[in-house]
Amino acid sequence: MDLSGDTILEHYRHPRNAGVLPVPTIQHREVNVSCGDALSITLLVRDGVIADIRWEGTGCAVSQAGMSLLSEIAEGMSLDAVLALPSE
Protein backbone atom coordinates (compact mmCIF):
# COMPACT_ATOMS: atom_id res chain seq x y z
CA MET A 1 0.00 0.00 0.00
CA ASP A 2 1.27 3.43 -0.96
CA LEU A 3 1.45 5.64 2.14
CA SER A 4 3.26 8.56 0.52
CA GLY A 5 2.45 12.12 1.44
CA ASP A 6 0.47 12.47 -1.79
CA THR A 7 -1.74 9.48 -0.87
CA ILE A 8 -2.37 10.85 2.61
CA LEU A 9 -3.28 14.27 1.25
CA GLU A 10 -5.55 12.73 -1.40
CA HIS A 11 -7.49 10.76 1.23
CA TYR A 12 -7.62 13.78 3.56
CA ARG A 13 -8.98 16.06 0.84
CA HIS A 14 -11.29 13.43 -0.68
CA PRO A 15 -12.15 10.96 2.08
CA ARG A 16 -13.65 7.64 1.08
CA ASN A 17 -16.71 6.20 2.83
CA ALA A 18 -17.31 9.33 4.91
CA GLY A 19 -20.69 9.58 6.59
CA VAL A 20 -22.91 7.56 8.89
CA LEU A 21 -24.95 4.45 8.14
CA PRO A 22 -28.59 4.97 9.14
CA VAL A 23 -29.00 1.48 10.66
CA PRO A 24 -25.57 0.06 11.50
CA THR A 25 -24.90 -3.40 12.86
CA ILE A 26 -21.90 -2.06 14.80
CA GLN A 27 -20.96 1.46 15.81
CA HIS A 28 -17.93 2.68 17.74
CA ARG A 29 -16.25 5.96 18.68
CA GLU A 30 -12.66 6.62 19.78
CA VAL A 31 -11.05 9.83 21.02
CA ASN A 32 -7.33 10.40 21.37
CA VAL A 33 -7.17 12.46 24.55
CA SER A 34 -3.58 13.53 23.91
CA CYS A 35 -4.34 15.34 20.64
CA GLY A 36 -8.13 15.59 20.43
CA ASP A 37 -8.63 13.49 17.29
CA ALA A 38 -12.04 11.79 17.33
CA LEU A 39 -13.35 9.10 14.98
CA SER A 40 -16.69 7.31 14.80
CA ILE A 41 -17.34 4.27 12.64
CA THR A 42 -20.54 2.52 11.63
CA LEU A 43 -20.58 -0.92 10.01
CA LEU A 44 -23.17 -3.03 8.27
CA VAL A 45 -22.18 -6.66 8.81
CA ARG A 46 -23.74 -9.55 6.92
CA ASP A 47 -22.69 -13.14 7.60
CA GLY A 48 -19.58 -11.95 9.42
CA VAL A 49 -18.43 -9.74 6.51
CA ILE A 50 -18.34 -5.93 6.42
CA ALA A 51 -20.89 -5.16 3.72
CA ASP A 52 -20.75 -1.38 4.19
CA ILE A 53 -18.66 0.99 6.25
CA ARG A 54 -18.94 4.69 7.01
CA TRP A 55 -17.00 6.97 9.31
CA GLU A 56 -16.79 10.56 10.46
CA GLY A 57 -14.36 12.43 12.61
CA THR A 58 -12.24 15.41 13.37
CA GLY A 59 -8.52 15.73 13.73
CA CYS A 60 -5.29 15.88 11.82
CA ALA A 61 -4.78 14.92 8.19
CA VAL A 62 -3.09 11.66 9.18
CA SER A 63 -5.98 10.43 11.35
CA GLN A 64 -8.57 11.38 8.74
CA ALA A 65 -6.63 9.89 5.83
CA GLY A 66 -5.86 6.79 7.88
CA MET A 67 -9.55 6.15 8.51
CA SER A 68 -10.33 6.71 4.84
CA LEU A 69 -7.65 4.19 3.85
CA LEU A 70 -8.78 1.68 6.48
CA SER A 71 -12.38 1.96 5.31
CA GLU A 72 -11.35 0.99 1.77
CA ILE A 73 -9.34 -1.97 3.05
CA ALA A 74 -11.96 -3.24 5.51
CA GLU A 75 -15.01 -3.20 3.25
CA GLY A 76 -15.64 -6.75 2.07
CA MET A 77 -13.41 -8.31 4.73
CA SER A 78 -14.58 -10.60 7.50
CA LEU A 79 -14.65 -9.17 11.01
CA ASP A 80 -12.05 -11.77 12.03
CA ALA A 81 -9.70 -10.63 9.24
CA VAL A 82 -10.10 -6.97 10.19
CA LEU A 83 -9.44 -7.73 13.85
CA ALA A 84 -6.28 -9.60 12.81
CA LEU A 85 -4.86 -6.56 10.96
CA PRO A 86 -1.69 -5.23 12.59
CA SER A 87 -2.20 -2.05 14.61
CA GLU A 88 0.52 -0.27 12.65
Secondary structure, DSSP 4 states (H G I P E B T S, - for coil): ----HHHHHHHHHS-SSBS--SS-SEEEEEE-TTT--EEEEEEEEETTEEEEEEEEEES-HHHHHHHHHHHHHHTTSBHHHHHTS---
